[in-house]
């Protein structure tokens, strides 16, 4: 039987703290996999793109994921699709999950983890958090970061001022401002989660000691941070080849070697991360297939335990005679 897990099901099943720990463990152990994840993306003859992430694998989980997303910037939600969770034993389709929900959770919470690891510890009691792009991923990032460290205040910018104001009000009385540069001028930690194809911030917009996380540069042509800023910062990514092929490095014309570390290397202690309070640090993830599995597996196991989500038998109630299509 295949379990169907909708947005409503997933928000009832997923726990932010458990998700953060699963993602932390994945970053530490994910590099040991012998099968590399792939991120495949194509333009469409419509106002959007299609992306597939295969296979989502993690040591110790006897299952894998395949994700197919449609990204249409003008739609709400802008991302729609499905994650297929398959058994690693026989390929049985264990679950179909709403990919918009899983993607927002794993992207936002993984960004919160990377931000917490790289942002200065001296800011923990007084840091002002800035958000540029008040969408679903930023929502989960703020939620996750508050699980990891105190936040001293919040400032928000979005191309839709009403959306920015609503976001700020939902998150503890922050306030909205009129530009990305104004966010950077006021905030100690800045998170960008936009569809921008031109840099929103340059080196001149930043100051020593700040941390910036860029979530929007996840496919070719998207760029939130200028090259001069990236070259001046301690730069971390989730995967060097992907970042250089379609992520933040590619957008700025930088090679894979421009990334000083991956988040996995920092979490394992292979790289020290930030070493000085005045360092400018940047985290630029693309998003990796194993992250889908980490959260899909948590949701599936909890759904099985609690009996949540509809079930469907795609193969029928009993196997019949072998068809030529089965060969």
N, C-alpha and C positions, 0 to 999 in steps of 0.2 A: 504494500500500500504506500501511496505517496501522500505526504502531509502538505497541505496548502497553508502557507503562513502569510497573511496580509499585513498591511501597515498596522492595523489595530492589534492583531495578534503579536506582532514583533515588539511594539511599544509596551505591551503587557509582559512579555517574556524577558526582554533584555534588561540587565542591571548595569548601570554605568561603571561601577567599581569592578565587577567581574569582567566586563569588556576591556577595560584598561589593563587589567592584569593579563588577560589572554593576549592582548596586543603586545604588551611588554615582553612576554615570553616568546611570542612569535618573532619579534625583532632580534632577540638574543639567539634564537635557534634556527630561524628561517634560512640563514646563509648556508647551512649544512646540507640542504637538499641537493640531490644529484640531478633532479629535473628542474630546469629553469622555467619560471613563469613567463608567460607571454602576454603582451598587451597589444591588441590588434585594433586598428582604427581606420575608418574610411569615410570619405565625404559621401553625401547622398544628393540626388537630384531634387532635394527638398531643402527647406531651411534648417537643416540639422545634420548630425553625424551619427554613425553607429560605431560602438566599441564592444569588443569581446575581451575578457580576461580569462585565460586558461593556463594550466590547471591550478586551482587553489589547493596547495599542499602544505602540510605541516608535519614534522616528526611527531609520532605518537597518536595521530588521528587517522583512523582507518577509513577515510572518506576523502573526496575531492569536490571542488566546485567548478562550475563553468558559468560565467556571467555574461549576459548580453544586454547592453544598454542602448537606448536612443537618447541623444542629447539635442534638444530643441530649445535654444535660448529664449525664444519668445513664448514658450508654453509655461504653464504653472500646474504641476511641477515641471521644471526644465529637463529633468532626468526621469526616464521610465524604463522599466525592464524587469528581468527575472534572473534569479540565481538558482541554478540547478545543483542540488546537493546529491552526489552519487556515492553509493557504497564502494569502498576500495576492494571489496572481495569479489563482487560479481557485476558491478556497474548498476545495481538497482537504483532507481530514482527515489531517493529517500524523502526529498522535500523540494517544493518550489517556493521560493521566498521573494517577496517584493524587494527589488534591488534598490529602489530609491531610498527606502528606509535603512537597509543594511549599509549602503554606500555612505549615507549621511552620518550614521553612527560610527562606522569604522574610520572614515576620513576625519571627522571632527575630533573623535577621541584619540586617534593616533597623532593628530596635530597637537592636541593638548599635551600629550606625553612628550613629544619632541620639543614643544615650546618650554615645558617645565624643565626638561633636562638641560636646555641650552641657555635659558634666561638666567640672569645673575641671581644668586642666592641672596644677595644683599637687598634685592628688591622685594623679597617675599612679603614683607609686612606693609608695604606702601605702594606697590606697583599699580600704575594706571594702565588698564588694558584698552587698547584701541582696536576697533573692528571696522574694516573697510569691505563692504558687501554683506548685507544683513539677511543672508539666506539660511537654509537648513543646516549646511555644514558649519557655519559660524555659530548657530544655536548650540550644536553639540559640542563645539570646541570650547565655548564659554562654560557650558555645563561641566565638561571634563576638567578644564583647568581649575575650576573652583573646587573640584574634588582633590586636587593635587597641591594647591597653594592658595593662600588668601589673596584677594584682589582688592586694591584700595579704591578703585573707581572705574568707570566705563565711559568711553566716548566712541560714538558710532557715526559712520558716513555711509550713505547709499545713494545711488542715482535717483531713487524714489525717497524724498525727504520724509514722507509719512511712514514708509516702511522702517526707516532708520529710527524715527521717533518711537514707533511701536516696539521695536527691538530693545531700545534703551529702557523703555518703561517696564518691559517684561523682566529685565535683568537687574532689578534693584536700584532703579532711580538714576541710571546713567543719563547722558544727554547727547543729542545729535549735533553734528557740525556740517559745514557746507562743502568740505573738500577733503581729499585723502591727505594732502599736505598738512591740513589743520589737525587731523588725527595724529599724524606723526609728530607734530610739534608739541602735542599735549601728553602723549602716551609713552610709557616705558617699554611696553610690549605691544607690538602691532601685528594683527592677523589680517591677511588679505584673502578674500574668497569671492572673486569676481570672474567675469567673462572677458576681462580686458585684453586687448591685443596691442596696446601701447603702454609703456611704463607709467605707472601711477606715482611711483616714488623714485627719486634719484638720491645719490649720496648727499647732496646738499640739503635734502629734506630730513636727514637723520642726524643723530648726535652720538658720541661715544657712550658705550654701555647699553644701548638699546638692543632689543631682540626683535626680529621680524620673521614671521612665518607666512609663506606664500602658498596658498592652496589652489589658486586658479590656474597656474601654468601646468596643466595636466595633459595637454595635447598640442601638436604643432601649431605655432602661430599665436598662442596665448602667452602674454607677458605682463607681469605686474610690477617687477623691479628692474631698474635699469642696470646695464652692465657695469657702470662705474661703482655702483653700490655693491654688487656681488663681488667684484674684484677687491674691494676694500675690506670685506667682511670675512670672518671665520664662517665657512660655508659648509653646511651638512645637508645631505639628501637621504632618501630611503634606498635608492639604487642608482649607482653612477651611470651605467650604460643607458638606462631608461631616461634619466634626467638629461643626458647629453643627446639622446635621440628625439625626445618629444617633450621634455619638461623645461624647467627653469634654465638649465644650462644651454639647451638648444636655442631657446628664445633670445638669449644674450650672445649667441655665437661662441660659447665657451666649451672646451673639451671636458671629457669625463674627469680628467685629472684636476680640474679646477675645484672640485669638491674636496675639501680637506678630510671629510669623514662621512660615514653613513651613521644613521641613528643606531643601527645594530652594533657598530664598532664602539660607539660611545657607551652604550648600555653594557656591553661586555667588558669594558675597561681597556679595549685595544687602542682607543684614542681618548685623550683627557677631556675633549670638549672645550668649553670656555675655561680659560686659565687666569684671566685678568678682569677685574670689574669694568674697565673701560673698553673692553673688546666689543665691537659691533658684530653680532651674530645673526645668521640667517638659516632658516630651515626651509627647504623646498621639496616636499614630497611629490611624487607622481601618483602613487597608489599601486599596491602590489596585489596579485591574485590571492596570496595566502591570507591577506587580511579579510577577504570575503569568507573564507573557510573558518577563520577563528571565531567570527561572530555567528555565522550560519550554524556551526556545530553547537555552540552554546544554546542558540535559540531552539534548534531541533531537539536536543536532549531534554531541555526544559519542557518543550511542547509535548514530547512523549511522556514525560513524567506527569504532567498536569492534564493531558488529554485535550490540549487546545489546538485549534485549526481543523478545517475539514480534511477528510481523507478521500482519495480517489484511487481506484484500481485501473491504471491505464492499460494493463494487459488483459483485463477481463477476469471473471471469477475463477476460471480454471483453464489450464493450458489445453489447447486442442491439437488436432493433427498438424504436423509440421508443414508450413507453407513454403513455397519457393522464395517468398520474401524473407524467411527466417534464415536462409542459407547464406 
